[in-house]
Amino acid sequence: MGRHPRGETTGTHSSTPGTYLPAGWSLVLKDSDGNAFTDDVGNPLQVGGSFEAGRPPGHPAGTSMPLAMGINLGPLPLIPGSRYVWELTIDDEGDDLWTAAFNVRPRISPARMAG
């Protein structure tokens, strides 16, 4: 059984816009220049949906409630040695705190692996 590449990302937003109010979210992958990462035909890599956070009994209205979600993605053709950033927006609003940057490891030559 060989190794199979896969991409996973998990986002956490700790202050929802309001409890029991539906909100739309979008997560976009961008390159180090701020351009949307696109597939072979030019479609940006973007996932999204909607959520509604509940409020446990005893918590007053207006209390910030954490909301966590996990997103599984298939293999992504990212460029080795490059830097990317996930950008989250909620109801078309973003925040610098709602981003997650990461680096893709450079390719290792077979000669270095044999080392």
Secondary structure, 3 states (H helix, E strand, C coil): CCCCCCEEEEEEECCCCCCCCCEEEEEEEEECCCCECECCCCCECEEEEEECCCCCCCCCCCCCCCEEEEEEECCCCCCCCCEEEEEEEECCEEEEEEEEEEECCCCCCHHHHHC
